[in-house]
Amino acid sequence: MEIIRTKKALRNLMEPMAASRMKFGLVPTMGALHAGHLSLIKEAKNHCDQLICSIFVNPTQFNDPHDLANYPKPIEQDINLLEQANCDILFLPSIEEMYTEAESWYVDLGELDRIWEGEKRPGHYQGVTQIVMKLFNLINPDKAFFGQKDFQQCLVIKRMIEQFELKVQLYICPTVRDEDGLALSSRNARLSKKERSEALAISKALFQIKYDFQKKSLNQLEYEALNRLTNAPGVEIEYIAICKAADLSRATNKEGELIAIVAAWVGRVRLIDNVLLS
Ligand code: AMP
């Protein structure tokens, strides 16, 4: 695996590959890799000639300085995992490499920027689109792979691709979970043993919605899930809702593809998760 730290070195490496019409796949990450990230890498390997994984803890997408300061960075371990997963190129830039001092960025994301994660984490999706656009411009990937775990992020990237008429093909890969159901997340590493077991209430609430979906009304499903999470020890719920998967507007009936989404705090860690319902 080539480990590349500068845009120039990456361009130099990729130029002859592009000339020989190789297909590039991109998996953007913030590191602290786990089986969820590796499932994206595995999927990407099936669809491209050269797989580039980026690891960059992007400061512009963090609205909480505590979260940014405490984001895990086990880079040696990440490199080993990527080697084992047969990643071709690791792009590992510094902040200075990706950002000059005076840069402005705004993309119209419509309601997606104002609801759920957009509301709770102001500026988050502007930061996400800013860095993903930089990576797209630099790498010009044929395909890019994102996780359903961050479902609203997938919709945001889809919208940006459509808006700028980018040629990149978006792949959304299923959420990988621990055996007990907890969605894998780099932030899980910051949970104590007790918090880790308390966090299970989050995925359980989603699975219960899915289980009861045919039997109960949307209002009842949401009400019961909210109750369950409000009463779950150690969990502070931000939202749990049943939405249309197309745009994350609140579902008013059971037609079309629906998704249950949740965000909650466990200790000082904020977790999100979702399950598709239909
Ligand atoms: P992150 O490093 O958290 O920015 O995530 C990088 C990519 O991995 C994003 O596209 C995430 O949606 C995806 N991802 C994170 N956790 C999971 C998971 N448990 N299953 C599948 N994909 C995931």
Residues whose N, C-alpha, C, O or C-beta is under 5 A from the ligand:
A	BS01	AMP	P28 T29 M30 G31 G36 H37 F145 F146 G147 Q148 K149 D150 C173 P174 T175 V176 A183 L184 S185
